[in-house]
């Protein structure tokens, strides 16, 4: 067992199906170098889900040979929407659909159960923090970055001087719901894309799995009659298959991803004129694709981002690393920073 005077923090990433856990020591070293998952059980309600997180905590401590008394704090991240204090939205959330989750104090419930301080972030912010620290290392506190995480929706994170920008209500970094210019992005006759949040023409309405299913794929199938995806009954399943077609160079799929890249580029252009970050990160399903496709997509995003000459000289574009572990690791980094500044 690790000696009690050598303290650590634990990072817990709670997702729609799985929990992911890690341990971080005071030197900044993660004590596990792989994905350590367990069922999140969030569909069984808050009480069951909190117990599952406690089990994930105990399991990662056992796996790393770390005494419970060595743990100084726990970092928790979950999908949103949720407040900066970790209270799930009163309107509910996609991954927390049961009525019991509405307005549930997730952070407070876990803190009460484990008897340790719990530091909360949404999953996109946690992944953004991890990407920032991996990229800048010891100089993380001297730089800024912005991350766009393309999944079912479009999550994001804004990092300034190495710290997550949360905002007054905890809603900073909701990049998916930033409105972007549509002129030149949409083809002639292509309908304005609608977001599940009710907005029209925001970034998520294009750059997300939901955006593909609801807006992009239905249009492009009219331009590519006879495409195999037209025979897939479920729009969501058809949208999931678009990436595989894109990896193989399918013309229709590539047009869909070009529109997504353009949306991200326009979003990053807004960021360039708003926070002027040193690095722009892209994460999500595209990171899990074949290397050639990842590089093609990132190059498309870079090309679509309008930077001034001075910005282009100093800014970098990169993919979020270790995406399956990024949430838990970012949550752990946030907990470690909170302990150091307490």
HELIX and SHEET records of a PDB file:
HELIX    1   1 UNK A   42  UNK A   44  5                                   3    
HELIX    2   2 UNK A   46  UNK A   64  1                                  19    
HELIX    3   3 UNK A   68  UNK A   70  5                                   3    
HELIX    4   4 UNK A   99  UNK A  101  5                                   3    
HELIX    5   5 UNK A  106  UNK A  114  1                                   9    
HELIX    6   6 UNK A  123  UNK A  136  1                                  14    
HELIX    7   7 UNK A  137  UNK A  142  5                                   6    
HELIX    8   8 UNK A  175  UNK A  177  5                                   3    
HELIX    9   9 UNK A  203  UNK A  205  5                                   3    
HELIX   10  10 UNK A  209  UNK A  211  1                                   3    
HELIX   11  11 UNK A  212  UNK A  216  3                                   5    
HELIX   12  12 UNK A  217  UNK A  223  1                                   7    
HELIX   13  13 UNK A  228  UNK A  231  5                                   4    
HELIX   14  14 UNK A  235  UNK A  247  1                                  13    
HELIX   15  15 UNK A  251  UNK A  274  1                                  24    
HELIX   16  16 UNK A  285  UNK A  288  5                                   4    
HELIX   17  17 UNK A  291  UNK A  304  1                                  14    
HELIX   18  18 UNK A  309  UNK A  314  1                                   6    
HELIX   19  19 UNK A  323  UNK A  341  1                                  19    
SHEET    1   A 5 UNK A  37  UNK A  39  0                                        
SHEET    2   A 5 UNK A  18  UNK A  25 -1                                        
SHEET    3   A 5 UNK A   8  UNK A  14 -1                                        
SHEET    4   A 5 UNK A  71  UNK A  78  1                                        
SHEET    5   A 5 UNK A 117  UNK A 122  1                                        
SHEET    1   B 5 UNK A 163  UNK A 164  0                                        
SHEET    2   B 5 UNK A 154  UNK A 160 -1                                        
SHEET    3   B 5 UNK A 145  UNK A 150 -1                                        
SHEET    4   B 5 UNK A 279  UNK A 284  1                                        
SHEET    5   B 5 UNK A 316  UNK A 319  1                                        
END                                                                             
